Amino acid sequence: MTTEQESVLAFDEINRKYAGEWLLLRVTKTERDKILEGSVIAHDTDREKIAAMLPRAQEQQPRPSLAFFRAKSPPM
């Protein structure tokens, strides 16, 4: 599992960079419920490792500004 320095990236860039990995993302910008950008808190190919981090992250970030998902490459 890798934790990241929290730099803000565009959502498409996040999906390209971490394609196939599970992510815990701090969402920084949305538009009509669509994530536009965020900072990666952690990523790994093992879903359970990232899922285990979710409760602690929610305690630190009580508002619904976290996302947990598997990244996929955007269509070419």
N, C-alpha and C positions, 0 to 999 in steps of 0.2 A: 504494500500500500504506500502511496506517495501523497504527502501533504504538500500543498503549494504555498508560495508567497502569494498573497492575495492581490494580484493585478487584474484589472478589469479587461475583459475581452468580449468581442462581439460573439453572439450565440453561434453563428455559422463557423467562426474561427474555432470556438470551443469544440464543436462537433468534428471538425476536420482534425484538430490536434489530438483529440482523445477518442477517435473512432473506435468502437468496440469495447470501450471501458465504461465502468460504472462511475458516476460522478456525484459528488455532493457540491452543490453550487449555491453561492450567496447571490441571489438575484438583485441586480442594481438598477435595471431599467426594463419596463414592460410597456406594451401597447396593446390594449384590448385583450388582456390575458395571454398575450404572446411574449415569451422571453426575448428581449433584444440584446441584453448584455449581462454579464455577471462575473464573479471571481470564483475560481475553482478552489474549494476548501480541501478536497481530497479526491483521488481517483485510483482505480485499481480494476483489474479484470475480474476479481472476486467480488460478486455482489454482496455477500454476507459481511465482508470487511467494511464496506462503505455503509451498509445498512446499520451496522453496529454503532457507527459514529453519529447517526441521525438524532437520537435522543439528547445527547450532550450538546449538539449544535443547536437544537431547538431551545434548550434551556438558555443558551447564550444569545439566541436570536428569536425572541418570543413572537414577533410578528411573522406572518406567513411569507417570508421572503427567502425561503430555502427551496431548492429543487433537488430531487433525487431521481436520476434517470440514466439510461444507457445511451451513450453518444452514438450517432451514426453519421456517416459522411453525407453531406448534402448532395442532391443530384447534380450531375455535371451538365 
